[in-house]
Amino acid sequence: MSQPMPQDGTYYAERGNVFRSPTRTDTGIKMGFKVCVVSDGLNEEAAAEIADALNLHMQHHPDKH
């Protein structure tokens, strides 16, 4: 069973895809979106590492996300 989707604008991996989660705002929700798909030669762990790297970058440079 998969984890519930975060709604805080963070990045997450699911089945070899990397997504940005929706963000709740005062006026509603900003939709999330697919960021990338890892190639067949890579595995689910690679997608998770990409999501982790994007989250780390977002922590240090929130204005660029």
PDB file of N, H, CA, C and O in Angstrom:
ATOM      1  N   MET A   1       0.849  -1.178   0.000  1.00  0.00           N
ATOM      2  CA  MET A   1       0.000   0.000   0.000  1.00  0.00           C
ATOM      3  C   MET A   1       0.890   1.236   0.000  1.00  0.00           C
ATOM      4  O   MET A   1       1.836   1.322   0.783  1.00  0.00           O
ATOM      5  N   SER A   2       0.594   2.180  -0.865  1.00  0.00           N
ATOM      6  H   SER A   2      -0.175   2.110  -1.501  1.00  0.00           H
ATOM      7  CA  SER A   2       1.455   3.355  -0.969  1.00  0.00           C
ATOM      8  C   SER A   2       1.137   4.367   0.129  1.00  0.00           C
ATOM      9  O   SER A   2       0.061   4.360   0.726  1.00  0.00           O
ATOM     10  N   GLN A   3       2.103   5.224   0.365  1.00  0.00           N
ATOM     11  H   GLN A   3       2.977   5.230  -0.121  1.00  0.00           H
ATOM     12  CA  GLN A   3       1.961   6.295   1.353  1.00  0.00           C
ATOM     13  C   GLN A   3       1.029   7.369   0.805  1.00  0.00           C
ATOM     14  O   GLN A   3       0.949   7.546  -0.410  1.00  0.00           O
ATOM     15  N   PRO A   4       0.320   8.092   1.679  1.00  0.00           N
ATOM     16  CA  PRO A   4      -0.487   9.205   1.178  1.00  0.00           C
ATOM     17  C   PRO A   4       0.421  10.287   0.580  1.00  0.00           C
ATOM     18  O   PRO A   4       1.530  10.513   1.066  1.00  0.00           O
ATOM     19  N   MET A   5      -0.056  10.946  -0.467  1.00  0.00           N
ATOM     20  H   MET A   5      -0.957  10.762  -0.861  1.00  0.00           H
ATOM     21  CA  MET A   5       0.732  11.981  -1.120  1.00  0.00           C
ATOM     22  C   MET A   5       0.896  13.173  -0.181  1.00  0.00           C
ATOM     23  O   MET A   5      -0.078  13.648   0.404  1.00  0.00           O
ATOM     24  N   PRO A   6       2.136  13.655  -0.039  1.00  0.00           N
ATOM     25  CA  PRO A   6       2.320  14.864   0.772  1.00  0.00           C
ATOM     26  C   PRO A   6       1.633  16.050   0.084  1.00  0.00           C
ATOM     27  O   PRO A   6       1.425  16.035  -1.129  1.00  0.00           O
ATOM     28  N   GLN A   7       1.288  17.059   0.853  1.00  0.00           N
ATOM     29  H   GLN A   7       1.456  17.072   1.839  1.00  0.00           H
ATOM     30  CA  GLN A   7       0.673  18.264   0.285  1.00  0.00           C
ATOM     31  C   GLN A   7       1.401  19.506   0.775  1.00  0.00           C
ATOM     32  O   GLN A   7       0.786  20.498   1.166  1.00  0.00           O
ATOM     33  N   ASP A   8       2.723  19.424   0.742  1.00  0.00           N
ATOM     34  H   ASP A   8       3.222  18.618   0.424  1.00  0.00           H
ATOM     35  CA  ASP A   8       3.532  20.529   1.247  1.00  0.00           C
ATOM     36  C   ASP A   8       4.537  21.047   0.222  1.00  0.00           C
ATOM     37  O   ASP A   8       5.450  21.796   0.568  1.00  0.00           O
ATOM     38  N   GLY A   9       4.371  20.652  -1.031  1.00  0.00           N
ATOM     39  H   GLY A   9       3.629  20.044  -1.313  1.00  0.00           H
ATOM     40  CA  GLY A   9       5.269  21.134  -2.075  1.00  0.00           C
ATOM     41  C   GLY A   9       6.576  20.385  -2.168  1.00  0.00           C
ATOM     42  O   GLY A   9       7.448  20.761  -2.952  1.00  0.00           O
ATOM     43  N   THR A  10       6.735  19.319  -1.374  1.00  0.00           N
ATOM     44  H   THR A  10       6.027  19.015  -0.737  1.00  0.00           H
ATOM     45  CA  THR A  10       7.976  18.555  -1.432  1.00  0.00           C
ATOM     46  C   THR A  10       7.964  17.618  -2.638  1.00  0.00           C
ATOM     47  O   THR A  10       6.926  17.380  -3.255  1.00  0.00           O
ATOM     48  N   TYR A  11       9.141  17.096  -2.952  1.00  0.00           N
ATOM     49  H   TYR A  11       9.984  17.289  -2.450  1.00  0.00           H
ATOM     50  CA  TYR A  11       9.305  16.146  -4.038  1.00  0.00           C
ATOM     51  C   TYR A  11       9.248  14.738  -3.461  1.00  0.00           C
ATOM     52  O   TYR A  11       9.689  14.504  -2.336  1.00  0.00           O
ATOM     53  N   TYR A  12       8.704  13.802  -4.234  1.00  0.00           N
ATOM     54  H   TYR A  12       8.345  13.992  -5.148  1.00  0.00           H
ATOM     55  CA  TYR A  12       8.637  12.409  -3.791  1.00  0.00           C
ATOM     56  C   TYR A  12       8.724  11.499  -5.001  1.00  0.00           C
ATOM     57  O   TYR A  12       8.458  11.914  -6.129  1.00  0.00           O
ATOM     58  N   ALA A  13       9.102  10.242  -4.750  1.00  0.00           N
ATOM     59  H   ALA A  13       9.317   9.904  -3.834  1.00  0.00           H
ATOM     60  CA  ALA A  13       9.243   9.247  -5.815  1.00  0.00           C
ATOM     61  C   ALA A  13       8.157   8.194  -5.683  1.00  0.00           C
ATOM     62  O   ALA A  13       7.769   7.803  -4.583  1.00  0.00           O
ATOM     63  N   GLU A  14       7.678   7.746  -6.840  1.00  0.00           N
ATOM     64  H   GLU A  14       7.993   8.064  -7.734  1.00  0.00           H
ATOM     65  CA  GLU A  14       6.675   6.686  -6.861  1.00  0.00           C
ATOM     66  C   GLU A  14       6.814   5.920  -8.178  1.00  0.00           C
ATOM     67  O   GLU A  14       6.669   6.497  -9.256  1.00  0.00           O
ATOM     68  N   ARG A  15       7.094   4.623  -8.084  1.00  0.00           N
ATOM     69  H   ARG A  15       7.211   4.155  -7.208  1.00  0.00           H
ATOM     70  CA  ARG A  15       7.210   3.737  -9.256  1.00  0.00           C
ATOM     71  C   ARG A  15       8.122   4.298 -10.342  1.00  0.00           C
ATOM     72  O   ARG A  15       7.765   4.293 -11.520  1.00  0.00           O
ATOM     73  N   GLY A  16       9.299   4.783  -9.948  1.00  0.00           N
ATOM     74  H   GLY A  16       9.589   4.787  -8.991  1.00  0.00           H
ATOM     75  CA  GLY A  16      10.270   5.266 -10.921  1.00  0.00           C
ATOM     76  C   GLY A  16      10.002   6.661 -11.458  1.00  0.00           C
ATOM     77  O   GLY A  16      10.691   7.113 -12.372  1.00  0.00           O
ATOM     78  N   ASN A  17       9.025   7.341 -10.913  1.00  0.00           N
ATOM     79  H   ASN A  17       8.465   6.974 -10.170  1.00  0.00           H
ATOM     80  CA  ASN A  17       8.715   8.717 -11.290  1.00  0.00           C
ATOM     81  C   ASN A  17       9.039   9.638 -10.120  1.00  0.00           C
ATOM     82  O   ASN A  17       8.956   9.237  -8.959  1.00  0.00           O
ATOM     83  N   VAL A  18       9.405  10.867 -10.438  1.00  0.00           N
ATOM     84  H   VAL A  18       9.472  11.193 -11.381  1.00  0.00           H
ATOM     85  CA  VAL A  18       9.614  11.890  -9.404  1.00  0.00           C
ATOM     86  C   VAL A  18       8.538  12.952  -9.603  1.00  0.00           C
ATOM     87  O   VAL A  18       8.335  13.447 -10.711  1.00  0.00           O
ATOM     88  N   PHE A  19       7.857  13.290  -8.522  1.00  0.00           N
ATOM     89  H   PHE A  19       8.022  12.888  -7.622  1.00  0.00           H
ATOM     90  CA  PHE A  19       6.769  14.265  -8.549  1.00  0.00           C
ATOM     91  C   PHE A  19       7.032  15.388  -7.560  1.00  0.00           C
ATOM     92  O   PHE A  19       7.760  15.214  -6.582  1.00  0.00           O
ATOM     93  N   ARG A  20       6.435  16.536  -7.825  1.00  0.00           N
ATOM     94  H   ARG A  20       5.844  16.678  -8.619  1.00  0.00           H
ATOM     95  CA  ARG A  20       6.350  17.592  -6.818  1.00  0.00           C
ATOM     96  C   ARG A  20       4.920  17.546  -6.302  1.00  0.00           C
ATOM     97  O   ARG A  20       3.967  17.552  -7.081  1.00  0.00           O
ATOM     98  N   SER A  21       4.780  17.499  -4.991  1.00  0.00           N
ATOM     99  H   SER A  21       5.554  17.494  -4.358  1.00  0.00           H
ATOM    100  CA  SER A  21       3.450  17.383  -4.401  1.00  0.00           C
ATOM    101  C   SER A  21       2.702  18.714  -4.453  1.00  0.00           C
ATOM    102  O   SER A  21       3.316  19.774  -4.578  1.00  0.00           O
ATOM    103  N   PRO A  22       1.377  18.654  -4.358  1.00  0.00           N
ATOM    104  CA  PRO A  22       0.595  19.891  -4.306  1.00  0.00           C
ATOM    105  C   PRO A  22       0.948  20.689  -3.047  1.00  0.00           C
ATOM    106  O   PRO A  22       1.492  20.151  -2.083  1.00  0.00           O
ATOM    107  N   THR A  23       0.630  21.958  -3.082  1.00  0.00           N
ATOM    108  H   THR A  23       0.188  22.395  -3.865  1.00  0.00           H
ATOM    109  CA  THR A  23       0.873  22.836  -1.945  1.00  0.00           C
ATOM    110  C   THR A  23      -0.425  23.512  -1.543  1.00  0.00           C
ATOM    111  O   THR A  23      -1.093  24.130  -2.371  1.00  0.00           O
ATOM    112  N   ARG A  24      -0.780  23.393  -0.273  1.00  0.00           N
ATOM    113  H   ARG A  24      -0.237  22.891   0.399  1.00  0.00           H
ATOM    114  CA  ARG A  24      -1.946  24.113   0.233  1.00  0.00           C
ATOM    115  C   ARG A  24      -1.559  25.572   0.463  1.00  0.00           C
ATOM    116  O   ARG A  24      -0.510  25.868   1.035  1.00  0.00           O
ATOM    117  N   THR A  25      -2.430  26.478   0.006  1.00  0.00           N
ATOM    118  H   THR A  25      -3.283  26.237  -0.458  1.00  0.00           H
ATOM    119  CA  THR A  25      -2.215  27.910   0.222  1.00  0.00           C
ATOM    120  C   THR A  25      -3.443  28.476   0.924  1.00  0.00           C
ATOM    121  O   THR A  25      -4.419  27.762   1.154  1.00  0.00           O
ATOM    122  N   ASP A  26      -3.391  29.745   1.260  1.00  0.00           N
ATOM    123  H   ASP A  26      -2.598  30.325   1.073  1.00  0.00           H
ATOM    124  CA  ASP A  26      -4.535  30.392   1.900  1.00  0.00           C
ATOM    125  C   ASP A  26      -5.766  30.406   0.993  1.00  0.00           C
ATOM    126  O   ASP A  26      -6.901  30.416   1.471  1.00  0.00           O
ATOM    127  N   THR A  27      -5.531  30.407  -0.313  1.00  0.00           N
ATOM    128  H   THR A  27      -4.609  30.398  -0.701  1.00  0.00           H
ATOM    129  CA  THR A  27      -6.641  30.522  -1.253  1.00  0.00           C
ATOM    130  C   THR A  27      -7.010  29.210  -1.939  1.00  0.00           C
ATOM    131  O   THR A  27      -7.947  29.183  -2.737  1.00  0.00           O
ATOM    132  N   GLY A  28      -6.305  28.135  -1.652  1.00  0.00           N
ATOM    133  H   GLY A  28      -5.544  28.157  -1.004  1.00  0.00           H
ATOM    134  CA  GLY A  28      -6.624  26.857  -2.301  1.00  0.00           C
ATOM    135  C   GLY A  28      -5.425  25.935  -2.345  1.00  0.00           C
ATOM    136  O   GLY A  28      -4.638  25.864  -1.401  1.00  0.00           O
ATOM    137  N   ILE A  29      -5.297  25.227  -3.458  1.00  0.00           N
ATOM    138  H   ILE A  29      -5.936  25.284  -4.225  1.00  0.00           H
ATOM    139  CA  ILE A  29      -4.206  24.271  -3.625  1.00  0.00           C
ATOM    140  C   ILE A  29      -3.516  24.530  -4.955  1.00  0.00           C
ATOM    141  O   ILE A  29      -4.176  24.655  -5.987  1.00  0.00           O
ATOM    142  N   LYS A  30      -2.167  24.612  -4.933  1.00  0.00           N
ATOM    143  H   LYS A  30      -1.631  24.510  -4.095  1.00  0.00           H
ATOM    144  CA  LYS A  30      -1.382  24.637  -6.166  1.00  0.00           C
ATOM    145  C   LYS A  30      -1.164  23.192  -6.566  1.00  0.00           C
ATOM    146  O   LYS A  30      -0.706  22.393  -5.749  1.00  0.00           O
ATOM    147  N   MET A  31      -1.476  22.842  -7.787  1.00  0.00           N
ATOM    148  H   MET A  31      -1.848  23.491  -8.450  1.00  0.00           H
ATOM    149  CA  MET A  31      -1.370  21.464  -8.240  1.00  0.00           C
ATOM    150  C   MET A  31       0.077  20.990  -8.271  1.00  0.00           C
ATOM    151  O   MET A  31       0.992  21.763  -8.556  1.00  0.00           O
ATOM    152  N   GLY A  32       0.268  19.710  -7.975  1.00  0.00           N
ATOM    153  H   GLY A  32      -0.475  19.082  -7.744  1.00  0.00           H
ATOM    154  CA  GLY A  32       1.572  19.086  -8.111  1.00  0.00           C
ATOM    155  C   GLY A  32       1.780  18.650  -9.557  1.00  0.00           C
ATOM    156  O   GLY A  32       0.883  18.790 -10.388  1.00  0.00           O
ATOM    157  N   PHE A  33       2.967  18.119  -9.855  1.00  0.00           N
ATOM    158  H   PHE A  33       3.696  18.004  -9.180  1.00  0.00           H
ATOM    159  CA  PHE A  33       3.261  17.723 -11.229  1.00  0.00           C
ATOM    160  C   PHE A  33       4.393  16.702 -11.262  1.00  0.00           C
ATOM    161  O   PHE A  33       5.163  16.573 -10.311  1.00  0.00           O
ATOM    162  N   LYS A  34       4.476  15.974 -12.386  1.00  0.00           N
ATOM    163  H   LYS A  34       3.849  16.079 -13.159  1.00  0.00           H
ATOM    164  CA  LYS A  34       5.565  15.021 -12.594  1.00  0.00           C
ATOM    165  C   LYS A  34       6.808  15.798 -13.008  1.00  0.00           C
ATOM    166  O   LYS A  34       6.754  16.636 -13.908  1.00  0.00           O
ATOM    167  N   VAL A  35       7.928  15.517 -12.347  1.00  0.00           N
ATOM    168  H   VAL A  35       7.973  14.836 -11.616  1.00  0.00           H
ATOM    169  CA  VAL A  35       9.184  16.192 -12.638  1.00  0.00           C
ATOM    170  C   VAL A  35       9.980  15.403 -13.664  1.00  0.00           C
ATOM    171  O   VAL A  35      10.484  15.967 -14.636  1.00  0.00           O
ATOM    172  N   CYS A  36      10.094  14.092 -13.447  1.00  0.00           N
ATOM    173  H   CYS A  36       9.686  13.634 -12.657  1.00  0.00           H
ATOM    174  CA  CYS A  36      10.862  13.269 -14.377  1.00  0.00           C
ATOM    175  C   CYS A  36      10.542  11.790 -14.176  1.00  0.00           C
ATOM    176  O   CYS A  36       9.899  11.399 -13.201  1.00  0.00           O
ATOM    177  N   VAL A  37      11.002  10.989 -15.115  1.00  0.00           N
ATOM    178  H   VAL A  37      11.524  11.306 -15.907  1.00  0.00           H
ATOM    179  CA  VAL A  37      10.894   9.534 -15.056  1.00  0.00           C
ATOM    180  C   VAL A  37      12.307   8.995 -15.187  1.00  0.00           C
ATOM    181  O   VAL A  37      13.026   9.370 -16.113  1.00  0.00           O
ATOM    182  N   VAL A  38      12.720   8.110 -14.266  1.00  0.00           N
ATOM    183  H   VAL A  38      12.136   7.805 -13.514  1.00  0.00           H
ATOM    184  CA  VAL A  38      14.062   7.547 -14.381  1.00  0.00           C
ATOM    185  C   VAL A  38      14.078   6.527 -15.513  1.00  0.00           C
ATOM    186  O   VAL A  38      13.063   5.893 -15.800  1.00  0.00           O
ATOM    187  N   SER A  39      15.212   6.376 -16.142  1.00  0.00           N
ATOM    188  H   SER A  39      16.037   6.892 -15.909  1.00  0.00           H
ATOM    189  CA  SER A  39      15.318   5.454 -17.274  1.00  0.00           C
ATOM    190  C   SER A  39      15.226   4.007 -16.802  1.00  0.00           C
ATOM    191  O   SER A  39      15.396   3.711 -15.620  1.00  0.00           O
ATOM    192  N   ASP A  40      14.957   3.121 -17.741  1.00  0.00           N
ATOM    193  H   ASP A  40      14.819   3.361 -18.702  1.00  0.00           H
ATOM    194  CA  ASP A  40      14.782   1.707 -17.414  1.00  0.00           C
ATOM    195  C   ASP A  40      16.017   1.097 -16.758  1.00  0.00           C
ATOM    196  O   ASP A  40      15.899   0.137 -15.997  1.00  0.00           O
ATOM    197  N   GLY A  41      17.193   1.639 -17.042  1.00  0.00           N
ATOM    198  H   GLY A  41      17.289   2.419 -17.660  1.00  0.00           H
ATOM    199  CA  GLY A  41      18.424   1.109 -16.460  1.00  0.00           C
ATOM    200  C   GLY A  41      18.591   1.450 -14.987  1.00  0.00           C
ATOM    201  O   GLY A  41      19.460   0.891 -14.319  1.00  0.00           O
ATOM    202  N   LEU A  42      17.779   2.352 -14.478  1.00  0.00           N
ATOM    203  H   LEU A  42      17.073   2.807 -15.020  1.00  0.00           H
ATOM    204  CA  LEU A  42      17.843   2.749 -13.072  1.00  0.00           C
ATOM    205  C   LEU A  42      16.660   2.150 -12.330  1.00  0.00           C
ATOM    206  O   LEU A  42      15.711   1.663 -12.944  1.00  0.00           O
ATOM    207  N   ASN A  43      16.724   2.190 -11.018  1.00  0.00           N
ATOM    208  H   ASN A  43      17.495   2.585 -10.519  1.00  0.00           H
ATOM    209  CA  ASN A  43      15.640   1.582 -10.242  1.00  0.00           C
ATOM    210  C   ASN A  43      14.901   2.630  -9.418  1.00  0.00           C
ATOM    211  O   ASN A  43      15.167   3.828  -9.516  1.00  0.00           O
ATOM    212  N   GLU A  44      13.976   2.153  -8.612  1.00  0.00           N
ATOM    213  H   GLU A  44      13.759   1.180  -8.533  1.00  0.00           H
ATOM    214  CA  GLU A  44      13.156   3.023  -7.759  1.00  0.00           C
ATOM    215  C   GLU A  44      14.025   3.838  -6.797  1.00  0.00           C
ATOM    216  O   GLU A  44      13.692   4.976  -6.468  1.00  0.00           O
ATOM    217  N   GLU A  45      15.137   3.255  -6.349  1.00  0.00           N
ATOM    218  H   GLU A  45      15.408   2.330  -6.615  1.00  0.00           H
ATOM    219  CA  GLU A  45      16.033   3.977  -5.441  1.00  0.00           C
ATOM    220  C   GLU A  45      16.597   5.228  -6.103  1.00  0.00           C
ATOM    221  O   GLU A  45      16.785   6.246  -5.438  1.00  0.00           O
ATOM    222  N   ALA A  46      16.868   5.165  -7.396  1.00  0.00           N
ATOM    223  H   ALA A  46      16.715   4.337  -7.937  1.00  0.00           H
ATOM    224  CA  ALA A  46      17.391   6.334  -8.112  1.00  0.00           C
ATOM    225  C   ALA A  46      16.365   7.461  -8.100  1.00  0.00           C
ATOM    226  O   ALA A  46      16.720   8.623  -7.899  1.00  0.00           O
ATOM    227  N   ALA A  47      15.107   7.128  -8.312  1.00  0.00           N
ATOM    228  H   ALA A  47      14.819   6.185  -8.475  1.00  0.00           H
ATOM    229  CA  ALA A  47      14.056   8.149  -8.272  1.00  0.00           C
ATOM    230  C   ALA A  47      13.967   8.765  -6.880  1.00  0.00           C
ATOM    231  O   ALA A  47      13.796   9.977  -6.747  1.00  0.00           O
ATOM    232  N   ALA A  48      14.083   7.936  -5.840  1.00  0.00           N
ATOM    233  H   ALA A  48      14.222   6.951  -5.948  1.00  0.00           H
ATOM    234  CA  ALA A  48      14.037   8.438  -4.466  1.00  0.00           C
ATOM    235  C   ALA A  48      15.225   9.359  -4.184  1.00  0.00           C
ATOM    236  O   ALA A  48      15.077  10.367  -3.493  1.00  0.00           O
ATOM    237  N   GLU A  49      16.395   9.018  -4.713  1.00  0.00           N
ATOM    238  H   GLU A  49      16.515   8.199  -5.275  1.00  0.00           H
ATOM    239  CA  GLU A  49      17.576   9.869  -4.514  1.00  0.00           C
ATOM    240  C   GLU A  49      17.410  11.215  -5.206  1.00  0.00           C
ATOM    241  O   GLU A  49      17.830  12.244  -4.677  1.00  0.00           O
ATOM    242  N   ILE A  50      16.796  11.211  -6.394  1.00  0.00           N
ATOM    243  H   ILE A  50      16.455  10.375  -6.824  1.00  0.00           H
ATOM    244  CA  ILE A  50      16.543  12.468  -7.100  1.00  0.00           C
ATOM    245  C   ILE A  50      15.579  13.334  -6.285  1.00  0.00           C
ATOM    246  O   ILE A  50      15.804  14.533  -6.116  1.00  0.00           O
ATOM    247  N   ALA A  51      14.503  12.720  -5.780  1.00  0.00           N
ATOM    248  H   ALA A  51      14.319  11.747  -5.917  1.00  0.00           H
ATOM    249  CA  ALA A  51      13.540  13.464  -4.957  1.00  0.00           C
ATOM    250  C   ALA A  51      14.215  14.021  -3.711  1.00  0.00           C
ATOM    251  O   ALA A  51      13.968  15.167  -3.335  1.00  0.00           O
ATOM    252  N   ASP A  52      15.062  13.227  -3.067  1.00  0.00           N
ATOM    253  H   ASP A  52      15.263  12.296  -3.373  1.00  0.00           H
ATOM    254  CA  ASP A  52      15.780  13.703  -1.874  1.00  0.00           C
ATOM    255  C   ASP A  52      16.686  14.881  -2.210  1.00  0.00           C
ATOM    256  O   ASP A  52      16.756  15.852  -1.456  1.00  0.00           O
ATOM    257  N   ALA A  53      17.377  14.794  -3.342  1.00  0.00           N
ATOM    258  H   ALA A  53      17.320  14.006  -3.954  1.00  0.00           H
ATOM    259  CA  ALA A  53      18.276  15.885  -3.744  1.00  0.00           C
ATOM    260  C   ALA A  53      17.486  17.161  -4.026  1.00  0.00           C
ATOM    261  O   ALA A  53      17.914  18.254  -3.655  1.00  0.00           O
ATOM    262  N   LEU A  54      16.336  17.022  -4.679  1.00  0.00           N
ATOM    263  H   LEU A  54      15.988  16.134  -4.980  1.00  0.00           H
ATOM    264  CA  LEU A  54      15.508  18.202  -4.950  1.00  0.00           C
ATOM    265  C   LEU A  54      14.969  18.806  -3.650  1.00  0.00           C
ATOM    266  O   LEU A  54      14.912  20.028  -3.515  1.00  0.00           O
ATOM    267  N   ASN A  55      14.579  17.966  -2.704  1.00  0.00           N
ATOM    268  H   ASN A  55      14.626  16.973  -2.814  1.00  0.00           H
ATOM    269  CA  ASN A  55      14.106  18.482  -1.410  1.00  0.00           C
ATOM    270  C   ASN A  55      15.219  19.204  -0.661  1.00  0.00           C
ATOM    271  O   ASN A  55      14.983  20.244  -0.046  1.00  0.00           O
ATOM    272  N   LEU A  56      16.424  18.659  -0.709  1.00  0.00           N
ATOM    273  H   LEU A  56      16.616  17.814  -1.208  1.00  0.00           H
ATOM    274  CA  LEU A  56      17.560  19.310  -0.060  1.00  0.00           C
ATOM    275  C   LEU A  56      17.839  20.664  -0.715  1.00  0.00           C
ATOM    276  O   LEU A  56      18.076  21.656  -0.026  1.00  0.00           O
ATOM    277  N   HIS A  57      17.809  20.698  -2.043  1.00  0.00           N
ATOM    278  H   HIS A  57      17.617  19.892  -2.602  1.00  0.00           H
ATOM    279  CA  HIS A  57      18.026  21.960  -2.754  1.00  0.00           C
ATOM    280  C   HIS A  57      16.941  22.972  -2.394  1.00  0.00           C
ATOM    281  O   HIS A  57      17.225  24.156  -2.217  1.00  0.00           O
ATOM    282  N   MET A  58      15.697  22.502  -2.288  1.00  0.00           N
ATOM    283  H   MET A  58      15.466  21.539  -2.432  1.00  0.00           H
ATOM    284  CA  MET A  58      14.584  23.393  -1.952  1.00  0.00           C
ATOM    285  C   MET A  58      14.760  23.987  -0.550  1.00  0.00           C
ATOM    286  O   MET A  58      14.394  25.138  -0.314  1.00  0.00           O
ATOM    287  N   GLN A  59      15.319  23.207   0.375  1.00  0.00           N
ATOM    288  H   GLN A  59      15.617  22.271   0.183  1.00  0.00           H
ATOM    289  CA  GLN A  59      15.553  23.717   1.733  1.00  0.00           C
ATOM    290  C   GLN A  59      16.553  24.857   1.722  1.00  0.00           C
ATOM    291  O   GLN A  59      16.408  25.825   2.469  1.00  0.00           O
ATOM    292  N   HIS A  60      17.572  24.745   0.873  1.00  0.00           N
ATOM    293  H   HIS A  60      17.690  23.959   0.266  1.00  0.00           H
ATOM    294  CA  HIS A  60      18.638  25.748   0.849  1.00  0.00           C
ATOM    295  C   HIS A  60      18.341  26.901  -0.102  1.00  0.00           C
ATOM    296  O   HIS A  60      18.887  27.992   0.062  1.00  0.00           O
ATOM    297  N   HIS A  61      17.481  26.672  -1.097  1.00  0.00           N
ATOM    298  H   HIS A  61      17.038  25.785  -1.230  1.00  0.00           H
ATOM    299  CA  HIS A  61      17.174  27.702  -2.105  1.00  0.00           C
ATOM    300  C   HIS A  61      15.671  27.715  -2.395  1.00  0.00           C
ATOM    301  O   HIS A  61      15.273  27.424  -3.523  1.00  0.00           O
ATOM    302  N   PRO A  62      14.826  28.043  -1.412  1.00  0.00           N
ATOM    303  CA  PRO A  62      13.380  27.986  -1.624  1.00  0.00           C
ATOM    304  C   PRO A  62      12.892  28.925  -2.727  1.00  0.00           C
ATOM    305  O   PRO A  62      11.860  28.665  -3.346  1.00  0.00           O
ATOM    306  N   ASP A  63      13.610  29.995  -2.976  1.00  0.00           N
ATOM    307  H   ASP A  63      14.449  30.206  -2.473  1.00  0.00           H
ATOM    308  CA  ASP A  63      13.203  30.947  -4.011  1.00  0.00           C
ATOM    309  C   ASP A  63      13.334  30.373  -5.420  1.00  0.00           C
ATOM    310  O   ASP A  63      12.770  30.930  -6.361  1.00  0.00           O
ATOM    311  N   LYS A  64      14.068  29.267  -5.583  1.00  0.00           N
ATOM    312  H   LYS A  64      14.527  28.814  -4.819  1.00  0.00           H
ATOM    313  CA  LYS A  64      14.252  28.669  -6.893  1.00  0.00           C
ATOM    314  C   LYS A  64      13.279  27.533  -7.154  1.00  0.00           C
ATOM    315  O   LYS A  64      13.381  26.842  -8.168  1.00  0.00           O
ATOM    316  N   HIS A  65      12.351  27.341  -6.254  1.00  0.00           N
ATOM    317  H   HIS A  65      12.268  27.902  -5.430  1.00  0.00           H
ATOM    318  CA  HIS A  65      11.374  26.256  -6.417  1.00  0.00           C
ATOM    319  C   HIS A  65      10.031  26.880  -6.423  1.00  0.00           C
ATOM    320  O   HIS A  65       9.025  26.181  -6.547  1.00  0.00           O
TER     321      HIS A  65
END
